[in-house]
Amino acid sequence: KKAGVIWLLERPAYGLNDSPRNWYNSLKEFLLSLGCSVSKSDKGLFYKRSKGKLIGILLLHVDDFLVCGNSEFRDSVLKKITQKYEVSKYTTGSFKYIGVNISQCKD
């Protein structure tokens, strides 16, 4: 450490300033191409309908997903997400999501 020294950074120290926006836009574009829609009340909430019925929901918080849906949603959306993006952990049953306890039911 040197007192009175100012460092000129040639690039951001912790990634690019617009990385979160680029990630969201990339994912949004991909989900829209798969037939998903974005909620008007929450831009991190995506859903898909088939034949007029809701088949699945995907909630995005930073880089974490919370998903629920039937087998059609799993095949038409979730499998394609895992093919395009690296998914590090897939949890079912009981778990925590952004600090909230979640318990999966069979109903």
C-alpha positions in Angstrom: 0.0 0.0 0.0 1.2 3.5 -0.8 -0.4 6.5 0.7 -1.6 9.1 -1.8 -1.5 6.8 -4.8 -4.5 6.4 -7.1 -4.7 3.4 -9.4 -6.1 3.7 -12.9 -7.9 0.5 -13.7 -7.9 -0.6 -17.3 -11.0 -2.8 -16.7 -13.5 -3.3 -14.0 -12.1 -5.2 -11.0 -15.1 -7.5 -10.5 -16.4 -8.2 -14.0 -18.2 -6.0 -16.4 -20.6 -3.3 -15.3 -23.3 -4.5 -17.6 -22.8 -8.3 -17.0 -26.1 -8.7 -15.0 -28.1 -7.0 -17.7 -26.4 -9.0 -20.5 -27.1 -12.3 -18.6 -30.8 -11.3 -18.1 -31.2 -10.3 -21.7 -29.6 -13.4 -23.0 -31.8 -15.6 -20.9 -34.9 -13.6 -21.6 -34.3 -13.9 -25.4 -33.7 -17.6 -25.1 -36.8 -18.2 -23.0 -38.9 -16.1 -25.4 -37.6 -18.2 -28.3 -38.8 -21.3 -26.5 -42.3 -19.9 -26.3 -42.2 -18.5 -22.7 -43.7 -15.2 -21.7 -42.5 -12.6 -19.2 -44.8 -11.6 -16.4 -45.9 -7.9 -16.5 -45.6 -7.6 -12.8 -42.2 -9.2 -12.3 -39.6 -9.2 -15.0 -37.8 -12.2 -13.3 -40.9 -14.4 -13.7 -41.3 -16.4 -16.9 -44.2 -18.8 -17.7 -45.3 -21.0 -20.5 -48.7 -22.0 -21.7 -49.7 -24.8 -24.0 -53.2 -25.2 -25.5 -54.4 -22.4 -23.2 -53.1 -24.0 -20.0 -50.2 -23.0 -17.8 -47.6 -25.8 -18.0 -44.7 -24.2 -16.2 -43.1 -21.3 -14.3 -39.5 -20.2 -14.0 -38.5 -17.6 -11.4 -35.1 -15.9 -11.8 -33.1 -14.3 -9.0 -29.7 -13.2 -10.1 -28.4 -16.6 -11.4 -30.7 -18.9 -9.4 -33.8 -20.5 -10.9 -36.9 -21.7 -9.1 -39.0 -23.8 -11.5 -42.2 -25.8 -11.4 -44.1 -27.4 -14.3 -45.2 -30.6 -15.9 -43.3 -33.0 -18.1 -44.0 -30.9 -21.2 -42.4 -27.9 -19.6 -39.5 -30.0 -18.5 -38.9 -31.3 -22.1 -39.6 -28.0 -24.0 -37.8 -25.6 -21.7 -35.7 -27.0 -18.8 -33.8 -29.6 -20.9 -33.0 -26.8 -23.4 -31.8 -24.5 -20.7 -29.4 -27.2 -19.4 -28.1 -27.8 -23.0 -27.4 -24.0 -23.5 -26.3 -23.0 -20.0 -24.2 -24.7 -17.4 -26.4 -25.8 -14.5 -24.3 -26.5 -11.4 -27.0 -27.8 -9.0 -30.5 -29.2 -9.4 -32.4 -29.8 -6.2 -35.8 -31.3 -5.5 -37.7 -32.0 -2.3 -36.9 -29.6 0.5 -34.4 -26.7 0.1 -33.7 -23.0 0.6 -34.2 -20.5 -2.2 -33.1 -16.9 -1.6 -33.5 -17.5 2.2 -37.0 -19.1 1.9 -37.6 -22.7 2.9 -39.2 -24.6 0.0 -40.9 -28.0 0.4 -41.9 -29.9 -2.8 -45.2 -31.8 -2.6 -46.5 -34.5 -5.0 -49.8 -32.7 -5.5 
